[in-house]
Amino acid sequence: MEQKKIAELTDEELLQEAKKMKSSAMINAVLIGFLIGILIFSIVKSGIGFFTLIPLFLVYKFINKSKYDEKELKNVLKERNLK
C-alpha cells in the first residue's frame, strides 16, 4: 500500500489491516524458517552453488517486504492513537 492509501483508510479498516499484518507476519516467519532449512540442507548435501542462493534471495525479499509495510501501518496507527 502507498502512504496516501493507508492514510485514507478509516479506523476500522486500519485495525483490520493490522490483524492481517500479524497473520501474514506469522506465515512469512514459517516460510523463512522453511527456506533456511532448505538452505542448510543444500549446503550440507552439495555445498554452495547457484541453487543454494535462490532460497537465500527469497528470505531477503520476505524480510524486506514485511518490515516496510509494517512500519507504515504502525506509524498511521500511532498518529490516530489506535491500538
N, C-alpha and C positions, 0 to 999 in steps of 0.2 A: 504494500500500500504506500501511496505517496503521503507526504506530510499533510497536504491540503485535505486529502481524503480522510485521513484519520481525524483531523481537527473538525471536520464537518459532521462526524458521527454524533448521535445522541448519547446520553449517559448509559442507557440500557444497552445500546449497541456496543459501546466501548467495553462494558463489563462482559458481554458475550464474547467479544474478540479476545479478552484476557483469558477467559476459560478455554477458548480454542487454542490459544498460545501455549497454555500449560499442557494440554494433551498432545499438541504437536511437539513440544519440547521432550516429552517422555518418549514418543515414537522416535524422534531424532536420536535420543540417547541410546535406545536399543539398537538402532541401525548403525550408529557409530561403534558401539561395542562389537557388533557382528562383523563389521568391516575391519576393525582392528584385529579381531580373531582370525579372519581370513588372511590379513597381512602377516601376522606372526606365523601362522601355519605355512604360508607360502615361502617365507624366509627360511624357516627350519627345513622345509621339504626340498626346495630347489635353489635357495639363495636369492639374492636381489636381482631382479630383472625388470623388463618393461611391464609385465602384468602385475608385478608387485606394486608398482606405482599407481595403478588405477584405483585400488581401494583407498590409498593414501590421499589422492586427489579428491575423491568423493567425501572423505571425512572432513577435509579442509572446506569444501563447499557447504556441508551441513553446518559446520561450526560458524562460519561467517554469516550465513543466511539467518540463522536463529538469533544471533546476538544483535544484528542490525534492526530487525523488525521489533524485537522485544524492547529495545531502548526507546524507540519512538513511541510505542504504546505506553510504556511506563511514564514517559515524560508527560504525555497528554493526560493520563490518569492522575498524575501528581498535580498538574495545573488545575484540574477540576475538583480536586480533593475527593477523589473516589478511591475505594479500597483496591 
